[in-house]
Amino acid sequence: MIFFLAVGEVVLWLGVPLIAFLWDRRSRRKAVLLQKALSQSSELPPPPDPHRRAHETLSLAALLHLANSRYPDGWLSEYFDPATGERTAGSGDTLAQFIVIEISETFVPDAPTIEQLEAARRVLLRAVDDLHHVIQAFDTYEQQPH
């Protein structure tokens, strides 16, 4: 009886960490395989490296892919060609269309990456300010006696 208790204790002492190690290894392996499958199945170029040096530049397609990576449901891609970044006639989300137009119209191909990102940021922040002013007009009107 003591022998079985001792064996059971050793199995628990060695088995639990071993099972946890194997399970963790299996999970990591599945994640790597899934990531490889996703990257191979994707026809889009990989997202740009955020740590590019100042003298390097982004293509318009890369800049739009970067913006699209954080846009809900990736709707920006409805309005640009994934290979060239040229605008296309999409439908369904006019805010996404607006963002693609604004980024495309202010894009300077030969500018350093930092300047390209700053120009895109600046034009979108200007749009955010314009939206805030419109919302303030609604709020002001609502608060006025009629």
Secondary structure, 3 states (H helix, E strand, C coil): CHHHHHHHHHHHHHHHHHHHHHHHHHHHHHHHHHHHHHHHHCCCCCCCCCCCCCCCCCCHHHHHHHHHCCCHHHHHHHHECCCCCCECCCCCCHHHHHHHHHHHHHCCCCCCHHHHHHHHHHHHHHHHHHHHHHHHHHHHHHHCCC
